[in-house]
Amino acid sequence: MVDPIKISSNASAARSVTTSTNSARAQTAAPAKAGAVAGAKTDAVSLSATASQMPDELKAGPPFDTEAVNSIKNKLADGNYPVDVDKITDSLFQGYLELAG
C-alpha cells in the first residue's frame, strides 16, 4: 500500500518531502537494529602456517601474461582492438554444440 505524500505550502517544508509511514518506520527500526548489533557475537579465523604460505607457482607472479593484458587494455581504451565477429560467432556456436552434445 502506498501512502500519499504530504507537501507543505511554505518554502522550507517544500524542500523536504516525507511520509508519515516512513518516518514512523525509521523511528521504530533504529532501536531494533542497535540492539541487534550490541548483542552480536563475532567469530575468529586463524590460518595454519601451511595455509598461509603462497604456492610456488604464484611466487613468480600472476598466472597470466600481464603485458598482453595491458596491451589489450590500451588498445581497447584507444578504440584500436580488432573484433572478429565471425570468429566470435563460430566460437559461441561451437560451445553451444558441445553443451547440446
N, C-alpha and C positions, 0 to 999 in steps of 0.2 A: 504494500500500500504506500502511496506517495503522499506526503504531507504538503500542503500549499506553502509557498514561500511568502514570508511576511516582509514587506518592504515599507519602511517608514518614509514619510514625505520630507523630513528635513535632510540636509546635505550630509551630515556626519553619519546618520543611520543608513543612508542610501549606499554608502561605501561598503558597509558590512551587511551581507545578506545571510541570515541564519534561519534555521527551522527550529521549532520548539522541540521536536523529537530528537534531532541530532544533538542539541545541547544537553538534553536530559541523558542521552546515551553516553556522552562524553563524561558527564559527572558521575554516573554510576559505574562506568567501566574503569575509571582511573584507580579507585581503591582496590578493585579486584586484581588488577594487574600488579599493583605494588605489593599486595600480599603474596601473590604467587612467586614473585621474584625474591622476596625476602626469605621465604622458606625453601628456596630451591637448593638442591644438593648438586655438587659438582663431582665429576669423575676425573681420575688422574690416569695418564697414559705414560708408560715408560718403555723405551726400546732397549733390547739387549745390544751388546757390543756388535754382535754378528749382524743384526738387523740394521744398525745404524751405519755400517760400512758400505761404501759405494762399490758396486760391482766393477771388476777390472775393465769390462767393455765400455763403461761410461767414464772412466778416468781420463781417457784420451780426448774426450769431447762428446758433443751430442751425436746421436746415431744417424745423422743426415748431413748432407753437404751444405754447410751454411753459405758458402759462396754462391752456389746455384740458387738457393732460396733468395738471397739478397739480390742476385741478378734478375730473377723473375719479379721480385717486388718492385725494383727500379723500372723495369720495362712496363709493368702494369701501371705504375704511377705516371709514366711518361706517355702511356697510350700506345706503346710500340710492341706489345706482346701479341704474336700471331695466334689467331684462334682458327683451328681447322674444324669447321662444323661437321664435315663428312666423317672425319676420324672420330670425333666425339659421338656422333650418331651411331657409327659402326660399333664402337666400344660399348655403348649403352645397350644396343640391340644384342650384342654377344653376351653381355651379362644377363640380360633377360632370358635368353635361350638357355643359358647354364642353369638359372634358377628354375625355369619351367621344366627342364630336364628331360 
